[in-house]
Amino acid sequence: PIFNEIQNSNQLNSFKIKNLLVPRSFSEEGKLKIMSIPDGIDINMGCPSRDVTKVGAGAALLKDSKRASLIIKAIKKKIKLPLSVKTRLGWDDPKNILTFSRMLEYCGVDALFIHARTYKQFFSGQPDWQMVYQVKKQLKIGQKFVEVSKYPPAVRDI
């Protein structure tokens, strides 16, 4: 499946085309530059880049559940495609994902992809697969999107 990603606040200023949210970055002077209709939309709420987080986007949304929920609800109203969220375990505490993921499910997210580290860990340190498993156990969303065969046996067996 092909998903268009919404990564930052500027992309939320969008054009409406046939009930499809088209991020501004995919257009130029109002002319579409999309080769085909995507299979879904993905919101990146896990990007740790300072340029992204300093404007309140990406992983910064882990600290602002209310704003994150408003973004999800606004997008869900405008699209008929599946909506996924890519995120991290939390800003600095991996247990944050337990509450954040329930909010995502409540707001109507269809699938969830988790980078098994916090924002503070960036890309170093051990991923916390047990916390990912805890999220998987508590949610009903995204089960059909999971393709565990790509992961090592230790992860598949969680």
C-alpha positions in Angstrom: 0.0 0.0 0.0 1.1 3.6 -0.6 0.5 6.1 2.2 1.1 9.8 1.9 2.8 11.2 5.0 1.9 14.3 6.8 4.9 15.3 8.9 4.7 19.0 9.9 2.2 21.8 10.6 2.7 23.4 7.3 1.4 20.3 5.5 -1.9 20.6 7.4 -2.7 23.6 5.3 -4.1 21.6 2.5 -6.3 21.4 -0.6 -9.5 19.4 -0.6 -10.0 17.2 -3.6 -12.8 14.6 -3.8 -12.7 14.1 0.0 -9.0 13.5 -0.1 -6.7 15.6 2.0 -3.8 16.6 -0.2 -0.9 18.1 1.8 0.4 21.4 0.4 3.8 19.8 -0.2 2.3 17.7 -2.9 1.1 20.7 -4.9 2.6 23.7 -6.6 0.5 26.8 -7.1 -2.7 24.7 -6.6 -1.7 22.1 -9.2 -1.5 18.6 -8.0 1.7 16.6 -8.4 0.4 13.3 -7.2 0.7 10.4 -9.7 -2.0 8.3 -8.0 -4.4 8.3 -5.2 -2.8 6.9 -2.1 -4.1 3.9 -0.2 -4.0 5.9 3.1 -2.6 8.9 5.0 0.1 8.6 7.6 0.7 11.3 10.2 4.3 11.3 11.5 4.1 12.0 15.2 7.5 10.5 15.9 10.0 12.6 13.9 12.7 13.7 16.4 14.2 16.3 14.1 14.7 19.6 16.0 13.4 21.5 12.9 10.2 19.6 13.2 9.7 19.5 17.0 10.5 23.2 17.5 7.3 24.0 15.6 5.2 21.6 17.7 5.1 18.8 15.1 6.5 15.3 14.9 7.5 13.9 18.3 6.5 17.2 20.0 2.9 16.0 19.6 3.7 13.3 22.2 3.7 16.2 24.8 0.4 17.7 23.5 -2.2 15.0 23.3 -5.0 17.5 22.9 -3.5 19.0 19.8 -2.7 15.6 18.4 -6.3 14.5 18.9 -7.6 17.6 17.2 -5.3 17.0 14.2 -6.5 13.4 13.9 -10.2 14.3 14.2 -9.9 17.1 11.6 -8.1 14.8 9.1 -10.6 11.9 9.7 -13.4 14.2 8.9 -11.9 15.0 5.5 -10.7 11.7 4.2 -12.3 8.3 3.5 -8.9 6.5 3.4 -7.3 4.7 6.3 -5.3 6.9 8.6 -2.2 5.7 10.3 0.1 7.3 12.9 3.8 6.8 13.2 5.1 7.7 16.7 7.5 6.9 19.4 7.1 5.4 22.9 7.0 8.9 24.4 9.0 12.1 24.8 11.2 10.8 27.7 9.1 8.1 29.4 8.3 4.9 27.4 5.1 4.4 29.4 3.6 7.5 27.8 2.7 5.4 24.8 0.1 3.5 26.8 -2.1 6.6 27.2 -1.2 8.2 23.9 -2.0 5.1 21.9 -5.5 4.8 23.6 -6.1 8.4 22.6 -5.1 7.6 19.0 -7.5 4.6 18.9 -10.3 6.7 20.4 -9.9 9.4 17.7 -10.2 6.8 14.9 -6.7 6.0 13.8 -6.8 2.8 11.7 -3.2 1.7 12.2 -0.3 2.6 14.5 3.5 2.2 13.8 5.8 2.6 16.8 9.5 3.4 16.8 10.4 1.5 20.0 12.4 4.4 21.5 11.5 7.7 23.1 12.2 11.1 21.6 15.1 11.6 24.1 16.7 8.3 23.0 16.7 9.6 19.4 18.1 6.6 17.4 20.3 5.2 20.1 19.8 2.8 23.0 17.9 -0.4 23.1 14.4 -0.5 21.6 11.7 -1.4 24.1 9.8 -4.2 22.3 8.0 -5.1 25.6 6.4 -1.7 25.6 5.3 -2.1 22.0 3.8 -5.5 23.0 1.9 -3.8 25.8 0.4 -1.4 23.3 -0.5 -4.2 20.9 -2.3 -6.0 23.7 -4.4 -3.0 24.7 -5.5 -1.9 21.2 -7.8 -3.3 18.6 -6.5 -1.1 15.7 -4.1 -2.0 13.0 -4.0 -5.8 13.4 -4.6 -6.3 9.6 -1.6 -4.0 8.8 0.9 -6.0 10.9 3.4 -8.0 8.9 5.6 -9.6 11.5 7.5 -11.9 9.1 9.9 -9.0 8.5 11.0 -8.8 12.1 13.5 -11.0 13.9 12.1 -14.1 15.8 12.4 -12.3 19.2 10.0 -9.6 18.0 7.6 -12.0 16.2 7.2 -14.0 19.4 6.3 -11.1 21.5 
